[in-house]
């Protein structure tokens, strides 16, 4: 049996946590109360106020306040008025960083991921080490992965758009 990940894991820098999430098991209960388990296959890092692609680059707001918490809580927000995005806050308190979960085994795309898991605004602020409905468990092995530039952030300019802060498992079977 794998062990549940505690908050100490998440209090590290986002560029350490984002690739370390690859291969971990995301456990989530669906709306019918059935437990689902998926392997994380793709993540993307957003690193603080200086990162022009990160929501906190425009300052601290009611929406981004959760990103200033200590790592291990969820930051869930709506994009395009239709897709929930699931992020895990990382780092120390007052150092805003988060990892966007972009893919799980069998599901690619952050909007598809949250739809399949039934993630909505009610998950915002949930603590991954204490939650009874969503958490992470250790991986069995360290998967090989590639890095690429982040997606959908042209507005941040070439410096931030081209950061190799997207992490994708290489060669994992579909399910």
C-alpha positions in Angstrom: 0.0 0.0 0.0 1.3 3.4 -0.9 1.5 6.2 1.7 -0.3 9.5 1.6 1.8 12.5 0.8 1.9 15.0 3.6 2.3 18.8 3.5 6.1 18.7 3.9 6.4 17.5 0.3 4.5 20.6 -0.9 6.5 23.2 1.0 9.4 23.0 -1.4 9.9 25.2 -4.5 7.4 24.6 -7.3 10.2 23.6 -9.7 11.0 20.7 -7.4 7.4 19.7 -6.7 6.0 19.9 -10.3 8.2 17.1 -11.7 8.1 15.1 -8.5 4.3 14.8 -8.8 4.7 12.8 -12.0 3.8 9.2 -11.4 2.1 9.8 -8.1 -1.4 8.5 -7.6 -4.2 11.1 -7.4 -7.1 9.7 -5.3 -10.4 11.4 -5.6 -14.0 10.5 -4.7 -16.5 11.2 -7.4 -20.0 12.7 -6.8 -21.4 9.2 -6.3 -19.0 8.5 -3.6 -16.8 6.1 -5.6 -13.1 6.2 -5.1 -11.1 6.9 -8.3 -7.3 6.6 -8.7 -5.2 8.0 -11.5 -1.5 8.4 -12.2 -0.4 12.0 -12.7 1.2 12.3 -16.2 1.6 16.1 -16.8 2.1 19.2 -14.7 3.0 22.8 -15.2 4.8 25.2 -12.8 3.8 28.8 -12.0 6.3 30.5 -9.8 5.4 33.7 -7.9 4.8 37.4 -8.5 7.8 37.7 -11.0 6.3 35.0 -13.3 4.1 37.0 -15.7 2.1 33.8 -16.5 1.2 33.3 -12.8 -2.0 34.8 -11.5 -0.2 36.6 -8.7 1.9 38.6 -11.1 -0.9 41.2 -11.0 -0.8 41.4 -7.2 -2.6 39.8 -4.3 -6.4 39.5 -4.8 -9.2 37.7 -3.2 -9.0 35.1 -6.0 -5.2 34.5 -5.5 -5.1 34.8 -1.7 -5.0 30.9 -1.5 -1.6 30.9 -3.3 0.0 32.8 -0.4 -0.8 29.9 1.9 1.7 27.2 2.8 2.0 24.5 0.2 -0.4 21.6 0.1 -3.8 23.3 -0.4 -5.7 23.4 -3.7 -6.2 26.5 -5.9 -9.2 25.9 -8.1 -10.4 28.5 -10.5 -12.7 28.8 -13.6 -11.3 29.7 -17.0 -13.4 30.8 -20.0 -16.4 30.5 -17.8 -16.5 26.8 -18.3 -13.4 24.8 -17.2 -12.2 24.4 -13.6 -8.4 24.3 -13.2 -6.9 22.2 -10.5 -3.6 23.6 -9.0 -1.7 22.5 -5.9 -0.1 25.4 -4.0 3.6 24.8 -3.2 6.3 26.5 -1.2 6.4 28.4 2.1 3.7 30.7 3.4 3.7 34.1 1.6 5.7 32.7 -1.3 3.0 32.2 -4.0 3.6 29.3 -6.3 1.4 26.5 -7.7 1.4 23.4 -9.9 -1.3 23.1 -12.5 -2.3 19.4 -13.0 -2.6 19.1 -16.8 -3.0 15.4 -17.2 -3.6 12.0 -15.6 -3.3 8.6 -17.1 -5.9 8.3 -19.8 -7.0 12.0 -19.7 -5.0 14.9 -21.2 -6.0 18.5 -20.6 -6.7 20.3 -17.4 -10.3 21.0 -18.2 -11.0 17.3 -19.1 -9.2 16.2 -16.0 -11.4 18.3 -13.6 -14.5 17.3 -15.4 -13.7 13.6 -15.2 -12.9 14.0 -11.4 -15.9 16.2 -10.6 -13.6 19.0 -9.4 -15.3 22.4 -8.9 -15.0 25.5 -6.8 -15.8 23.6 -3.6 -12.3 22.1 -3.7 -10.6 25.5 -3.5 -8.6 25.7 -0.3 -8.8 21.9 0.4 -5.8 20.6 2.2 -4.3 17.6 0.4 -2.9 16.0 3.5 -6.1 16.2 5.5 -8.9 15.9 2.9 -11.2 12.9 2.9 -12.2 13.5 -0.8 -8.9 14.2 -2.6 -5.2 13.4 -1.9 -2.0 12.1 -3.3 -0.2 8.8 -2.7 3.5 7.9 -3.3 4.6 6.6 -6.7 6.1 3.2 -7.2 9.0 4.4 -9.3 10.4 7.6 -10.8 9.1 7.9 -14.4 11.1 9.3 -17.2 9.8 12.7 -18.3 10.4 15.5 -20.8 10.1 19.3 -20.3 8.5 21.7 -22.7 7.3 25.3 -22.6 4.0 26.1 -21.0 0.8 26.3 -23.0 -1.8 29.1 -23.4 0.2 31.9 -21.9 1.3 34.0 -24.9 0.2 37.1 -22.9 3.1 36.6 -20.5 5.7 37.4 -23.3 8.5 35.2 -24.7 10.7 35.0 -21.6 7.9 33.5 -19.5 6.2 31.6 -22.3 9.3 29.7 -23.2 10.3 28.6 -19.7 10.6 24.8 -19.8 8.2 24.5 -16.8 5.8 21.9 -18.3 6.6 18.3 -17.3 5.3 15.3 -19.1 5.7 11.6 -18.4 7.4 9.8 -21.2 6.2 6.4 -22.3 3.4 5.7 -19.8 0.7 3.3 -21.2 -2.7 4.9 -21.6 -4.4 2.9 -18.8 
